[in-house]
Amino acid sequence: MDKVDPSILMDEVRLILAEKNTAFSLMRTGIAILALPLSIMSLLVATSKYYDVLQVLHFLIPIGILNLALVILSIYLIVRSMMHIHFYDKLLYKIKLRNKNLSELIK
């Protein structure tokens, strides 16, 4: 165990927790973006009896491509945030191992 100033150590923990909070915000954004294509598709299915698919295919193809792009973006954001959260958890665990007093505060 190396001797580190407790205030510096607490600042490190606060920084890591702030970064972890940012990763959770990124995950929430990804989930919200994922809900948009699902709602668009449910609206299209619910109103499908009012139009012929072949007549509005020039509208449906771009909407489908846009929905696919939004799903890919949301999956990317969610996976990236999960990787960051896991990384910050590892950092907190290493800090807990280094300092016995801090290990009582962080679970």
N, C-alpha and C positions, 0 to 999 in steps of 0.2 A: 504494500500500500504506500503510495507516494503522498507526501504532504502537500495539500492544495488548500489555498485560502477558501474557507466555506462560502464567502460571498461570490467568488468566481464560480465555484461549483454550482451554487444555486442559480446563477445567471445562465450557466450552460443548460441546466435542466429547464429553466423557463424558456430559453430559446428553442430547445428541442420540442417542448410541449406546444409552443406557438407554431412551429413548423408542422407538427402533427395535426394541429387544429386546421391549418391551411390545407393539408392533404384531405382531411374530412370534408372541408368545404368543396374541394375539387370533386370528391366523390358524390356529394349531393348535387352538384351541377351536372355531372354525368348522368345521374339517375333522372333528373328533371328533363334533360335533353332526350333521354330514352322514352319518356312518357309522351313526347310530342308526336313521333311517328305512329305510336299505337293509337292515339286519339284520332289522328288523321285517317288512319285505315279503318277504324271503327265507324267514323262518319261516312266514309265512302261505302262501306258495306251496308250501313243502315239506309242509305239513300239509293242503293243500287237498283231498286225497282223503278226509279223515276228516270233512268237513262239506259241507253244501250251501250254496252262496253265498246263495241267496234266503232261507234260513232264518236266517242270521246277518248279514243285511244291516244290521240295526240296530246291530251291533257294528263292521262293516267301514267304514261311512261315517264315524263319528267318528275311527276310527283313520286313515283316509285323509286326513281334514281335518287331524288332528294331524301326520301325516307331511308334508303339504304345508307346514304352518306351520313345521315344523322345517327343511325344505329352504330355505324363503325366509329364515329367520333365519340359517342357516349361509352362504348365498350373500351376504347382507348383511354378515356379519362378515368373510368372506374378502375381499370387494371393498373394504370400508372399510379393512381392514388393509393391503391392497396399495396403496391410495391414500396412506396414512400413510407406508409404507415409501418410496414414491417421493418424497414430500415431504421426508423426512429425508435421503434421498440427495442431493437438490438442495441442501439446507442444508449438508451436508458438502462438496459440491463447491464451493459459494461460499466456504466457510471455507478450503478448499485453495487457491483462487485468490488469496485475500487474503494468505496467509502461506506463504512459500516453504519455510520450515523444516518446517512441518507437512505440506506436500504430499509430503515424502519418507516420512512415517510412515503416511499414509492412502492407500490405493489406491482 
